[in-house]
């Protein structure tokens, strides 16, 4: 009965995490009180536990959302005295770190703030108490199809505000008792970086040993993701178990004689206690990540059972760990890592708990079977959430797991111990680095296999749930009936019914990229990019992260061309990622940029639609934003006009040069700046929809209020990515333009509330 009650409580909390709305807090409190009374009845305890689990989660969600910085005060600059917590992460010229404000402020501040500091002038250490001027905003993110939900992630991390550092006022106190463990993590991370000659090796050392992924470059992250070995970076059972086993063995040998002096303490219990203490210390050093906490709790449950000489089923140990995590931090159920961590262990328990005896082939056979089981069991999450199918994950993990577990990780942990004790560790690190070289060589070879990695389209939530049932059906214990039914349930996820765009239709997708622009135009099976979003031009960009959700690069689908409207980094930063997808000679840039310039009069074909270049005219000198590429896409379903970043002066010239500028859809220039979208121009275009690509809390206030007024007078409806996330408009012959947005499509109580279609 107790296990059933615990399972019901966990089920209620997990189901509540999928709630589209948040019930009234007073109603939840009343419901929790009624459920507590109902729990006194034996027959109602399971149902009451389920309801209490849901109330526990939803009440915590209410409390956390109530602590967030209010939207009406977005952009307000506040002087904050706070403690630096966690490891600061350097990302290019930006330093990202978390702050915990101290008591004593005149206004109520969130308990945890995520801050960004451009070109920081101070060296931050965890535990520092510093005074900043911060520009505070509610926690927010970007909403794009197939992309992670940052709103959900920030709520799961209990981040109550996002901030940018306006000014650093002073250092109040250096270090102190706060952040002592994180300062040790920072010291070890910097030593690993300094004493390792190769950047990729140092990045792997930091991730494997300290759960610090801030040094991971896009190439290394992509290699691990495309070979299905990224899970090795999660400090979990392998790491914690190795530390506990080593120190448990040493503790049992060294402290074993104490058992003669202390009654009830034998060598086994001494070893278990030493192992658990060492594992707890290492979990602190790893930042108490969710996989680490789950592994530590399961290890503690198993150690306690051994100490009491009692058996405990693996499923019960997992349930206790799940309950402990949900009781301590119920909002962790919103994190994708939560489901991956507990899901992987649950799959192994489901598959092997009823299979007594050792598999054929010894530990190699066990490793092979375990990888097959994990590949099938986690297939719904990999395809449904990450939109990837990785057949090469099996050989890659068979190569990587022994190397990491038997070579790299033991030496790395030994090096960390030596560094902590202030002893030299260069020789040990060098030996571990040789193991990393072997690991990366093998993964690089496997990554080169043509069949090893595929991007696939997600079939939706229903298909993912059906596939989850099918996967468990396939790997079920011996004697399970009709296993082939599991394959049938996997098919809707693996082969989703693709929505085919007709040849006479045009689809425009404006991605939510913040301060910048990225527009995808599609007709039939042809695609064109207008701007490539923000980035550094060398692979760290929004475009490469959004490719799966856009469907580009999957099943050989490339681009017919790329048009860069402006030289601004927010518009051209993803060019490096787009160049490999476009045919030679089909990239146009504004005059003054490197590449073939766009010139008025040129035409491209996009299915049954024609792409007309309207500006700049031949012979015009570079005019900054007034040299932006202005494009009109016209065809059977209607017309789209994309303005780049030109102002009213160029708009007046276009009115003189073009006989017809009418368009159903107008993509505003420069995110909706007031210098464009003049009244005379809007009267000529008469757009039904005006689209703006701007950040949610744009520092320039775009789309500008003056432009909003002019659009309202022209009878045009304005939609901004800052308000509604990604925007999709479809034009079809004989029909009005159909518009939908990502925020209007998604469901979740953590999302902002706007009137979005």
Buried (B, 14 or more C-beta within 10 A) or exposed (E): EEEEBBBBBBBBBBBBBEBEEBBEBEEBEEBBEEBEEBBEEEEBBBBBBBBBBBBBBBBBBBEBBEBBBEEEEBEEEBEBBBBBBBBBBEEEEEBBBBBBBBEEEEEEBBEBBBBBBEEBEBEBBBBBBBBBBBBBBBBBBBBBBBBBBBBBBBBBBBBBBBBBBBEBEEEEEEBEEBBEBBBBBBEBBEBBBEBBEEEBBBBBBBBBBBBBBBBBEBEBBBBBBBBBBBBBBBBBBBBBBBBBBBBBEBBBEEBBEEBEEEEEBBBBBBBBBBBBBBBBBBBBBBBBBBBBBBBBBBBBBBBBBBBEEEEBEBBBBBBBBBBBBBEEBBBBBBBBBBBBBBBBBBBBBBBBEEEEEEBEEEEEEBBBBBBEBBBBBBBBBBBBBBBBBBBBBBBBBBBBBEBBBEBBBBBBBBBBBBBBEEEEBEEBBBBBBBBBEBBBEBBEEBBEEEEBBBBBBBBEEEBBBBBBBBBBBBBBEEEBEEEEBBEEBBBBBBEBEEEEBBBBBBBBBBBBBBBBBBBBBBBBEBBBBBBBBBBBBEBBBBBBBBBBBBBBBBEEBEBBBBBBBBBBBBBBBBBBBBBEBBEEEBBBBBBEBEBEBBBBEBEBBBBBBBBBBBBBEEEBEEBEBBBBBBBBBBBBBBBBBBBBBBBBEBBEBBBEEBEEBBBBBBBBBBBBBBBBBBEEBBEBBBBBBBBBBBBBBBEBEBBBEEBBEBBEEBEBEBBBBBBBBBBBBBBBEEEEBEBBBBBBBBEBBBBBEEEBB
